[in-house]
Amino acid sequence: MTSNTFQLLSGQEVIDLKRSRGIMACAECQRRKLKCDKQFPCTSCVRRGRADICPTGDVGPIGRGRRIVRSDLLGLGTTIHTMGDRIRDLETAVAAAHGEESNSTHPLLREDLLSIKRPTELPQSSGAPIPAQLANSFGALAMSASGTSRYFGPTAGPSALLSAQGFGGGDRAEFASPFADLTGSLPFNGSGASWDTALCVEGLLQYLPDDARAWVLYEIYINDSTWFGTPIMPEELREFVNDVYASNFNPNDLSPHALAVIFLVFALATLADLSLPPYDVQADAYFDLGRTALTLQSVFGSNDLHTVQALSLAGIYYTTGGARYSADSSWTITSMAVNLCRQFHLHLEESYTGIDDKIAQRRRALFWEVYSQETYMALSFSRPVTILLADITCDFPTDTEQTIAEDDGRTIPGFFHTKWKLTTEVTAPMSQVYTSATPPTYEEVLDLDRRLRQFMEQAPFNHYKGSTFSAYLRSNLIPRFSGDLMLYMHRSSFVQALKDSPHNPLESPYAASYLAAYRGALKIIQSDIRSFTLYPQHFHRWWPIWKSLVNAAFIVGSIVVKGPTSEFAPVAFTELLSAVRLVEQGAMHSFFAQGSLPVLQRLRNKASVVYATFHSPTIDAALGTINPSDLADDQDLEMLGGSRALLDRNSLPVPTSTGPATLIPGFISPMNTECPSWQPQILTSNFAPDVQADGLEAYLAAQMQSTPYSDAVPEASWTTFIESLQ
């Protein structure tokens, strides 16, 4: 890729900038060979009634295709977008009111009338040939100073930039993990060759919370922690907790990996417990207890479905948020869970023959949840899926959530069935296309786009009503995720469209991708604004949201930087400012958002300067107040677009300070090395005799004077943990 792929300003933009500053005659005077006084609007244009196009627009001969950039049209894009949203609201209201009286379609809801609100759709007969192959879509390879390489595929986007800058996560060691102390203290059997599993389980059981707290965590998990994945369904988990806390419970009936499931569920619930500080030490303690329980029994030789559930839960924990956030660990352990599903033949329908129906339903649900989880991660991190969709014959479990619509009597599928249908129709095929050895053809991209649009048109999200956080997620999570998918599919083609024709990308053969990426970015930003307004505490604790928001900010920012005079620029600029504000707020909670912030601020600054150049008379003041080092450059745009072939951490600009930010309690920010305000506690190296009925909370309270924090003591590596499982 050439170094000028994303030049700061094109040749035409340089000319327009000179005209705006009075260095050159205006475009209309130059075309008509008139004398221009370079005081805009100039006297010649005012006298001829052309003040609205001075200095950069010109009328041009009829039929030559020259555009007029009029000052009174600058807000046209915003107006059209607002009117489109208003029309959609009215159409929904008309459909609802008419549905109460008749089963027929309202005359005003005909397809030809519904398309009126989409004036910027690509014409069906554009005449442009469909490109055969996408160029430069292999992704990026990050090289560290020591020579360690890490590949990011075409869907990874800003992850490549953040990794190269050292903000990628996965190698963090902010505190000494109690995992090594716990495993080192486990009692051995008589021969000393292995742990005494029964005694180990009995010892770990002492760390469970009391009955009341356990049921509180159960409710939090079911309502607030299952939106990314639900490897254990509510009914099964309730039975599980009932059995463990029953008065006649026998520890010998509980496998180590079943105990790991309990601890990992409690870890995720503690992360989502709004009565506790974000990323409370209790969550990490439960997580380490779950990891310890996992080591008591072989993972790869297991025939226990609880092993799959525990691995899936651990993968979710790694990607949720906090100091343990690690994209690599999350994908690795989730893929292990899917590999075990294949080993257990959960993906094959014939394996369910002769099994009790209740058990079969749970096994099917487990497979589809874990497999769906892997397809999301495969797209997010550009990693291959473990099982190809063509090899899966497993049916969906019975839909116990389906309802009958009151207006037309249609059967409305439940949330889980809708989610799994998205997997089979969209995310699984898409992950296979984008993680193959050869880049997808543009025809494949458009086919995936059609699949997604058809799914979203038929999905029943407007029927998932309710005023709770859980109901909000069911009605808004997948629609928002569809915006992510649009960006995964179209980002490379979007970049190509901007390169082909930045001022009018609809002339590019990739115009469809330009529009799709633009709309996907708007969907993400607007959805996140609504989500953070309604449920800020919940969403600030879920870090995957920042990756897609950064992707969306790149899309709208690129539109402004490369095509400030396009009809999409006004809306794109407004949404860019909103996205950066959200990330600035998120930087106080997430090191991922904090790591993304410098490059986004440079992108915002660059967009502000370029946009003001064409739309503001105060451009000289704006140019004089922003340091050139604070503007996005070619490399920023290339890496954010996921299209730069090689990233060298040493060659990247060092981010300037973004001002004070509230750090996450308990870990050192990559942008601030001051000591944390509190110190994570290390569990005792022995099974303490005082850890009994009071559970983990009382035990942690008694450990406030334990080993001091030191960032020199690394967390036990995931590689060591994997080796200990074998």
C-alpha positions in Angstrom: 0.0 0.0 0.0 1.4 3.4 -0.9 2.2 6.0 1.7 -0.2 8.5 0.2 -3.3 6.2 0.4 -4.7 8.6 2.9 -3.1 11.8 2.1 -4.0 14.7 4.4 -5.7 16.7 1.6 -6.3 15.9 -2.0 -5.2 18.3 -4.8 -8.7 19.7 -5.2 -8.9 20.2 -1.4 -5.7 22.1 -1.4 -7.0 24.4 -4.2 -10.3 24.9 -2.3 -8.4 25.7 0.9 -6.4 28.4 -0.9 -9.6 29.9 -2.3 -11.1 30.0 1.1 -8.1 31.9 2.4 -8.1 34.4 -0.5 -4.9 33.2 -2.1 -6.6 32.2 -5.3 -9.6 33.5 -7.3 -12.9 31.8 -6.6 -13.9 28.9 -8.8 -16.7 30.7 -10.6 -14.5 33.8 -11.5 -11.7 31.5 -12.7 -14.1 29.5 -14.9 -15.6 32.7 -16.4 -12.2 34.5 -16.6 -13.5 37.3 -14.5 -11.6 39.6 -12.1 -11.9 38.4 -8.5 -11.3 40.7 -5.5 -10.8 37.5 -3.3 -13.0 39.0 -0.6 -15.6 36.2 -0.3 -18.3 36.3 -1.4 -16.5 38.3 -4.1 -18.0 41.3 -5.8 -18.4 39.5 -9.1 -20.3 36.6 -7.6 -22.5 39.0 -5.6 -23.3 41.1 -8.7 -24.2 38.0 -10.7 -26.3 36.4 -7.9 -23.8 33.7 -7.2 -22.8 34.6 -3.6 -24.1 31.3 -2.3 -21.5 29.3 -4.2 -18.4 31.5 -3.7 -15.5 30.7 -3.3 -15.3 27.0 -4.1 -18.5 26.2 -6.1 -19.2 26.9 -9.7 -22.3 26.7 -11.9 -20.5 25.0 -14.7 -21.9 24.3 -18.2 -25.1 22.3 -18.3 -24.4 18.6 -18.9 -20.9 18.6 -17.7 -21.7 17.0 -14.3 -20.2 19.8 -12.2 -21.6 20.1 -8.7 -22.7 23.2 -6.9 -21.8 23.3 -3.2 -24.3 25.7 -1.7 -24.1 27.1 1.8 -27.8 26.6 2.3 -27.5 22.9 1.6 -24.9 22.2 4.3 -27.6 21.0 6.8 -29.5 19.0 4.2 -28.0 15.7 5.2 -29.0 16.2 8.9 -32.5 17.2 7.8 -32.9 14.2 5.6 -31.7 11.9 8.3 -34.0 13.4 10.9 -37.0 13.2 8.5 -36.2 9.5 7.8 -36.3 8.7 11.5 -39.6 10.6 11.9 -41.1 8.7 8.9 -40.1 5.4 10.4 -41.8 6.3 13.7 -45.0 7.3 11.9 -44.9 4.1 9.9 -44.6 2.0 13.0 -47.5 3.9 14.6 -49.7 3.5 11.6 -48.9 -0.2 11.4 -49.8 -0.7 15.1 -53.0 1.3 14.9 -54.1 -0.4 11.7 -53.2 -3.9 13.0 -55.8 -3.5 15.8 -58.6 -3.2 13.2 -57.5 -5.4 10.3 -55.0 -8.0 9.2 -54.4 -6.4 5.9 -51.6 -4.0 5.1 -52.4 -0.3 5.4 -52.4 1.4 1.9 -49.8 3.8 3.1 -47.4 1.0 3.9 -46.9 -0.3 0.4 -43.3 -1.2 -0.4 -43.0 1.6 -3.0 -44.1 4.1 -0.4 -41.8 2.7 2.3 -38.8 3.3 0.1 -39.4 7.1 0.1 -37.6 7.6 3.3 -34.4 6.2 1.8 -33.5 8.8 -0.8 -29.8 8.0 -0.6 -30.1 4.3 -1.6 -27.8 3.2 -4.3 -29.8 3.0 -7.6 -30.5 -0.6 -8.7 -29.2 0.1 -12.2 -26.0 1.9 -11.3 -24.2 0.5 -14.3 -21.0 0.0 -12.3 -19.6 -3.5 -12.6 -19.2 -5.4 -9.3 -15.5 -5.8 -8.4 -14.4 -9.4 -8.5 -12.0 -9.2 -5.6 -11.4 -7.1 -2.5 -7.9 -5.7 -2.5 -5.7 -5.2 0.5 -8.1 -6.9 2.9 -5.8 -9.3 4.6 -5.6 -7.3 7.8 -2.5 -6.2 9.8 0.5 -7.9 11.4 1.8 -6.2 14.6 5.5 -6.5 15.4 6.7 -5.7 18.9 10.1 -4.4 19.7 11.3 -7.9 20.6 10.2 -9.3 17.2 7.0 -11.0 18.5 4.3 -10.9 15.8 0.6 -10.9 16.2 -1.9 -11.2 13.3 -5.1 -9.1 13.0 -7.5 -10.1 10.2 -9.6 -7.7 8.1 -12.4 -7.5 10.7 -10.1 -6.6 13.7 -10.0 -2.9 12.9 -8.7 -0.7 15.7 -7.5 -3.7 17.7 -4.4 -3.7 15.6 -3.6 -0.1 16.4 -4.2 -0.5 20.1 -2.1 -3.6 20.2 0.8 -1.8 18.4 0.5 1.0 20.9 0.5 -1.4 23.9 -3.2 -1.1 24.8 -4.5 -4.4 23.5 -4.9 -6.2 26.8 -4.1 -9.8 27.2 -0.6 -9.2 28.7 -1.6 -7.2 31.7 -0.2 -8.0 35.1 -1.5 -5.3 37.4 -1.7 -7.6 40.5 -0.4 -10.9 41.8 -3.0 -13.5 41.1 -4.0 -15.8 44.0 -4.3 -18.6 41.5 -0.8 -19.8 42.1 -1.2 -19.7 45.8 -4.4 -21.6 45.7 -3.1 -24.4 43.4 0.1 -24.6 45.5 -1.9 -25.2 48.6 -4.1 -28.0 47.3 -3.7 -31.2 49.3 -2.2 -34.3 47.5 -3.3 -37.9 47.8 -1.4 -40.6 49.6 1.0 -41.2 46.7 1.8 -37.6 46.3 1.5 -37.9 42.5 -1.8 -35.9 42.2 -4.2 -33.8 44.2 -6.8 -35.4 46.5 -9.8 -34.2 44.5 -12.3 -34.9 47.2 -10.4 -32.9 49.8 -9.7 -30.1 47.3 -13.4 -29.8 46.5 -14.4 -29.8 50.1 -11.8 -27.1 50.8 -13.0 -24.9 47.9 -16.6 -25.3 49.0 -15.7 -23.2 52.1 -15.3 -20.2 49.8 -18.9 -20.2 48.6 -21.1 -17.3 49.8 -23.9 -17.9 52.2 -27.3 -19.0 51.0 -28.8 -15.5 50.9 -25.9 -14.0 49.0 -25.9 -16.9 46.6 -29.5 -16.3 45.5 -28.8 -12.6 45.1 -25.9 -13.4 42.8 -28.1 -15.9 40.9 -30.7 -13.2 40.2 -28.0 -10.7 39.1 -26.5 -13.3 36.8 -29.8 -14.2 35.1 -30.9 -10.7 34.7 -27.7 -8.7 34.1 -24.9 -11.1 33.1 -26.2 -13.4 30.4 -26.4 -11.0 27.4 -23.1 -12.1 25.8 -23.6 -15.8 26.4 -25.7 -18.2 28.5 -23.9 -21.5 28.7 -26.1 -22.5 31.6 -29.8 -21.8 31.3 -31.7 -20.2 34.2 -33.7 -23.4 35.0 -30.6 -25.6 35.1 -28.7 -23.0 37.2 -31.5 -22.8 39.7 -31.5 -26.6 40.2 -27.8 -26.5 40.5 -27.7 -23.8 43.2 -30.6 -25.6 45.0 -28.6 -28.8 45.1 -25.4 -27.2 46.3 -27.1 -25.3 49.1 -29.4 -28.2 50.2 -29.0 -29.4 53.8 -28.4 -32.9 52.6 -25.8 -32.0 50.0 -23.0 -34.5 49.5 -19.7 -32.9 48.2 -18.9 -36.2 46.6 -21.8 -35.7 44.2 -20.2 -32.5 42.9 -17.5 -32.7 40.2 -14.6 -30.2 40.3 -15.8 -28.6 37.0 -19.4 -28.3 38.2 -18.0 -26.4 41.2 -16.0 -24.3 38.7 -19.3 -23.4 37.0 -20.7 -22.1 40.3 -17.7 -20.0 41.1 -17.5 -18.5 37.6 -21.3 -17.7 37.6 -20.7 -15.9 40.9 -17.7 -14.1 39.4 -19.7 -12.7 36.5 -22.6 -11.8 38.8 -20.2 -9.9 41.1 -18.9 -7.9 38.1 -22.5 -6.9 37.3 -23.5 -6.2 40.9 -24.2 -2.4 41.0 -24.1 -2.4 44.8 -20.4 -3.1 44.6 -17.7 -0.9 43.1 -16.8 -1.7 39.4 -14.4 -4.7 39.1 -14.6 -5.5 42.8 -11.9 -7.8 44.2 -14.6 -10.4 45.0 -15.2 -11.0 41.3 -11.5 -11.8 40.7 -11.4 -14.0 43.8 -14.4 -16.0 42.6 -12.8 -16.2 39.1 -9.6 -17.6 40.6 -11.5 -20.1 42.6 -13.2 -21.2 39.5 -9.9 -21.6 37.7 -8.6 -23.6 40.6 -11.5 -26.0 40.4 -10.9 -26.4 36.7 -7.3 -27.6 37.4 -8.6 -30.5 39.6 -9.8 -32.5 36.7 -8.4 -32.9 33.2 -10.1 -30.7 30.6 -9.1 -32.5 27.5 -10.0 -35.9 28.9 -13.2 -34.8 30.4 -16.6 -36.2 29.5 -18.4 -33.7 31.8 -20.6 -31.1 30.1 -19.8 -28.8 33.1 -16.3 -28.5 31.6 -17.8 -26.9 28.5 -19.9 -24.6 30.6 -17.0 -23.6 32.8 -14.7 -22.8 29.9 -17.4 -20.8 28.2 -18.0 -18.8 31.4 -14.3 -18.2 31.8 -14.1 -16.9 28.2 -17.0 -14.5 28.9 -15.3 -13.3 32.1 -12.1 -12.5 30.2 -13.9 -10.3 27.6 -16.3 -8.6 30.0 -14.1 -6.0 31.6 -11.7 -5.1 34.4 -8.0 -5.8 34.9 -8.4 -9.4 33.6 -9.7 -8.2 30.3 -7.9 -10.2 27.5 -9.2 -10.7 24.0 -6.7 -13.4 23.3 -7.5 -15.4 26.4 -11.2 -15.1 25.8 -11.0 -16.4 22.2 -8.6 -19.2 23.2 -10.7 -20.6 26.0 -14.0 -20.3 24.1 -12.5 -22.2 21.2 -11.5 -24.9 23.7 -15.1 -25.1 24.8 -16.3 -25.5 21.2 -13.6 -28.1 20.6 -15.0 -30.1 23.5 -18.5 -29.7 22.0 -17.1 -31.4 18.9 -15.4 -34.1 21.0 -18.8 -34.8 22.8 -20.6 -34.7 19.3 -22.9 -32.0 20.6 -23.0 -30.6 17.0 -24.5 -33.9 15.6 -28.2 -34.5 16.0 -27.7 -38.3 16.0 -25.9 -38.0 19.4 -29.1 -37.1 21.1 -30.8 -40.4 20.2 -32.0 -42.2 23.3 -31.2 -39.3 25.7 -33.8 -38.0 28.2 -35.6 -35.1 26.5 -34.8 -32.7 29.3 -31.1 -33.4 29.1 -31.1 -33.3 25.3 -32.7 -29.9 25.3 -30.0 -28.6 27.7 -27.2 -30.1 25.6 -28.6 -28.5 22.4 -28.9 -25.1 24.1 -25.4 -25.4 25.5 -24.0 -26.1 22.0 -25.8 -23.3 20.3 -24.8 -20.8 23.0 -21.2 -21.7 23.0 -21.0 -21.9 19.2 -22.7 -18.5 18.8 -20.3 -17.1 21.3 -17.3 -18.3 19.2 -18.7 -16.9 16.0 -19.0 -13.5 17.6 -15.4 -13.7 18.8 -14.2 -15.0 15.5 -15.5 -11.9 13.7 -14.4 -9.5 16.4 -10.8 -10.8 16.6 -10.5 -12.2 13.1 -9.9 -15.8 14.2 -11.2 -19.0 12.6 -14.2 -21.0 13.9 -13.7 -24.5 15.3 -16.7 -26.2 13.6 -17.9 -25.4 10.1 -21.6 -24.7 9.8 -21.9 -27.4 7.1 -20.8 -30.0 9.7 -23.5 -29.1 12.2 -26.8 -31.1 12.2 -27.9 -30.3 15.8 -31.4 -28.9 16.0 -32.4 -25.9 18.1 -34.0 -26.9 21.5 -37.7 -26.5 21.9 -38.6 -22.8 22.0 -40.2 -22.4 25.4 -40.2 -18.6 25.1 -42.3 -18.2 21.9 -45.5 -16.2 22.1 -48.5 -15.4 19.9 -48.8 -11.9 18.6 -52.0 -10.2 19.7 -52.4 -8.1 16.5 -52.1 -10.8 13.8 -51.8 -14.1 15.6 -48.3 -14.8 14.3 -45.9 -17.0 16.3 -43.1 -14.8 17.8 -40.0 -16.8 18.4 -38.2 -16.4 21.7 -35.0 -14.4 22.1 -32.6 -17.4 22.2 -34.1 -18.9 19.0 -33.8 -15.5 17.3 -30.2 -15.3 18.5 -29.3 -18.8 17.2 -31.0 -18.1 13.9 -28.7 -15.1 13.5 -25.8 -17.5 14.1 -26.8 -20.0 11.4 -27.9 -17.4 8.8 -25.4 -14.6 9.3 -22.5 -14.8 11.8 -21.4 -18.4 11.1 -21.3 -18.0 7.3 -19.7 -14.6 7.7 -17.0 -15.8 10.1 -16.1 -18.6 7.6 -15.8 -16.2 4.7 -13.7 -13.6 6.5 -11.3 -16.1 8.2 -10.5 -18.2 5.1 -7.1 -18.2 3.5 -8.3 -16.1 0.5 -10.0 -12.7 0.8 -13.8 -12.7 0.0 -15.0 -11.6 -3.3 -17.2 -8.5 -3.4 -20.1 -10.7 -4.5 -19.7 -12.7 -1.3 -19.7 -9.5 0.7 -23.0 -8.3 -0.9 -24.5 -11.7 -0.4 -23.7 -11.6 3.4 -25.2 -8.1 3.4 -28.4 -9.4 1.9 -28.5 -12.2 4.5 -28.2 -9.7 7.4 -30.8 -7.3 6.0 -33.3 -10.1 5.4 -32.8 -11.4 9.0 -33.2 -8.0 10.5 -36.4 -7.4 8.5 -38.0 -10.6 9.8 -36.6 -10.5 13.4 -39.3 -9.8 16.1 -37.3 -7.4 18.3 -40.2 -5.0 18.6 -42.2 -7.7 20.4 -39.6 -8.0 23.2 -41.2 -5.4 25.4 -40.5 -4.5 29.0 -39.1 -1.8 31.3 -36.2 -3.9 32.8 -32.6 -3.9 31.7 -33.0 -7.5 30.5 -35.9 -6.5 28.3 -34.0 -3.6 26.9 -31.2 -5.9 26.0 -33.4 -8.4 24.2 -35.0 -5.7 22.1 -31.9 -3.7 21.3 -28.7 -5.9 21.6 -29.0 -7.8 18.3 -30.1 -4.7 16.3 -27.1 -2.9 17.7 -24.9 -5.9 16.9 -26.1 -5.8 13.3 -24.4 -2.4 13.1 -21.1 -4.2 14.1 -21.7 -6.8 11.5 -22.2 -4.1 8.8 -18.8 -2.6 9.7 -17.1 -6.0 9.7 -18.4 -6.7 6.3 -17.9 -3.4 4.6 -15.0 -1.6 6.3 -12.4 -2.5 3.7 -14.7 -1.7 0.8 -15.7 1.6 2.5 -12.0 2.6 2.6 -11.7 1.7 -1.1 -14.8 3.8 -1.9 -13.2 6.8 -0.1 -10.0 6.4 -2.1 -11.8 6.1 -5.4 -14.0 9.2 -5.0 -13.8 11.0 -1.6 -16.2 13.8 -2.6 -18.8 11.6 -4.1 -18.3 8.0 -3.0 -21.6 6.9 -4.6 -19.7 7.0 -7.9 -17.4 4.2 -6.7 -18.1 0.5 -7.5 -18.1 0.1 -3.8 -20.9 2.7 -3.2 -23.1 0.0 -1.6 -20.5 -0.7 1.0 -20.0 3.0 1.6 -23.7 3.4 2.4 -23.9 0.3 4.5 -20.8 1.2 6.6 -22.2 4.7 7.1 -25.6 3.5 8.3 -24.0 0.8 10.4 -21.8 3.4 12.1 -24.8 5.6 12.8 -26.8 2.7 14.2 -23.9 1.9 16.7 -23.4 5.4 17.8 -27.0 6.3 18.3 -27.7 3.0 20.0 -24.8 3.6 22.4 -25.9 7.1 23.2 -29.3 5.7 24.2 -27.8 2.8 26.1 -25.4 4.9 28.2 -28.2 7.4 28.9 -30.6 4.7 30.2 -28.2 2.2 31.8 -24.7 3.9 32.2 -23.5 1.7 35.1 -24.3 -1.5 33.2 -22.7 -0.6 30.0 -19.6 1.0 31.4 -18.8 -2.5 32.9 -19.1 -4.2 29.6 -15.9 -3.4 27.6 -16.6 -5.1 24.2 -18.9 -2.1 23.5 -15.9 0.2 23.1 -14.3 -1.8 20.2 -17.3 -1.4 17.9 -17.8 2.2 19.0 -14.2 3.0 17.9 -14.9 1.3 14.6 -18.0 3.4 14.1 -16.1 6.6 15.0 -13.5 5.8 12.4 -16.2 5.4 9.7 -17.9 8.8 10.3 -14.5 10.5 11.0 -13.1 9.3 7.7 -16.2 10.6 5.8 -15.6 14.1 7.2 -11.8 14.0 6.7 -11.8 12.7 3.2 -15.1 14.1 1.9 -16.0 17.3 3.8 -18.2 18.5 1.0 -20.2 15.3 0.6 -23.9 15.2 1.6 -23.0 12.8 4.4 -20.5 15.0 6.1 -22.7 17.1 8.3 -24.4 14.1 10.0 -21.1 12.2 10.1 -19.3 15.1 11.9 -22.1 15.4 14.5 -22.0 11.7 15.2 -18.2 11.7 15.4 -18.3 14.3 18.1 -20.9 12.2 20.0 -18.8 9.1 19.7 -15.6 10.7 21.0 -17.6 12.1 23.9 -18.7 8.6 24.8 -15.2 7.2 24.6 -13.9 10.1 26.8 -16.4 9.2 29.4 -15.5 5.5 29.0 -11.8 6.2 29.5 -12.6 6.8 33.1 -13.7 3.2 33.4 -11.9 1.1 30.8 -8.3 0.9 29.7 -9.5 -0.2 26.3 -11.4 3.0 25.9 -8.5 4.9 27.4 -6.1 3.4 24.9 -8.5 4.2 22.0 -8.9 7.8 23.1 -5.7 9.5 21.8 -6.1 8.4 18.2 -9.9 9.2 18.2 -9.1 12.7 19.5 -6.6 13.2 16.7 -9.2 12.0 14.3 -11.8 14.4 15.8 -9.3 17.3 15.6 -8.4 16.6 12.0 -12.1 16.3 11.1 -12.9 19.6 12.9 -10.2 21.4 10.9 -11.1 20.0 7.6 -14.8 20.5 8.1 -14.3 24.1 9.3 -12.2 24.7 6.2 -15.2 24.3 4.0 -18.0 25.3 6.2 -16.7 28.0 8.7 -15.3 31.5 8.2 -13.1 31.1 11.3 -10.8 28.5 9.7 -7.6 30.5 10.3 -8.3 30.6 14.0 -9.1 26.9 14.1 -5.9 26.0 12.2 -3.8 28.1 14.5 -5.0 26.6 17.8 -4.4 22.9 17.0 -0.9 21.4 17.1 -0.2 19.3 13.9 0.9 16.4 16.1 -2.6 16.3 17.5 -4.1 15.6 14.1 -4.8 12.2 12.7 -2.3 11.2 10.0 -2.1 8.6 7.2 -1.0 5.8 9.5 -3.8 6.4 12.0 -6.4 6.0 9.2 -4.8 3.0 7.7 -4.6 1.1 10.9 -8.1 2.1 12.1 -9.3 0.9 8.7 -7.7 -2.5 9.3 -5.9 -2.3 6.0 -2.2 -1.6 6.9 -0.1 -4.6 6.2 2.6 -4.2 8.9 2.5 -2.4 12.2 5.7 -1.5 14.1 5.1 -0.5 17.7 8.3 1.6 17.7 7.2 3.6 14.6 3.9 4.8 16.1 3.4 8.3 17.5 3.4 8.5 21.3 -0.1 9.7 22.4 -0.1 13.1 24.1 -1.7 13.5 27.4 -5.4 13.7 27.3 -5.8 15.3 30.7 -6.6 13.8 34.0 -8.9 10.8 34.1 -10.4 8.8 36.9 -8.5 5.5 36.9 -10.0 2.0 37.3 -9.6 1.1 41.0 -6.8 -1.4 41.4 -4.7 -1.2 38.3 -2.1 1.1 36.7 -3.3 2.9 33.6 -1.1 2.7 30.6 -1.3 6.5 30.5 -0.6 7.1 34.2 1.8 5.1 36.3 0.7 6.5 39.7 0.0 3.9 42.4 -3.5 2.6 42.6 -5.8 3.8 45.4 -6.3 0.3 46.8 -4.5 -3.0 46.6 -6.0 -6.2 45.4 -5.8 -8.9 48.1 -4.2 -12.3 47.7 -6.0 -15.3 49.1 -4.2 -17.2 51.8 -1.9 -20.1 50.7 -3.8 -22.5 52.9 -7.5 -23.4 53.3 -8.1 -21.1 56.3 -10.1 -22.7 59.1 -12.0 -19.5 59.7 -13.5 -19.5 56.2 -16.7 -21.3 57.0 -20.4 -20.2 56.8 -19.5 -16.5 56.3 -18.1 -17.3 52.9 -15.9 -15.2 50.7 -17.0 -11.8 51.9 -16.0 -12.3 55.5 -12.8 -14.0 54.4 -11.8 -11.0 52.2 -12.6 -8.6 55.0 -10.2 -10.4 57.3 -7.4 -10.2 54.8 -7.1 -6.5 54.5 -3.5 -6.6 55.9 -2.3 -9.3 53.4 0.6 -9.2 51.0 1.2 -5.7 49.6 0.5 -5.0 45.9 3.5 -5.2 43.5 3.3 -4.8 39.8 6.6 -6.7 39.6 4.8 -10.0 40.4 3.2 -11.2 37.2 -0.1 -12.9 37.0 0.1 -16.6 36.3 0.2 -16.9 32.5 -2.6 -18.5 30.6 -0.1 -20.8 29.0 0.9 -22.1 32.4 -2.7 -22.6 33.3 -3.4 -24.6 30.1 -0.3 -26.7 30.7 -1.6 -27.5 34.3 -4.9 -28.7 32.9 -3.3 -31.5 30.8 
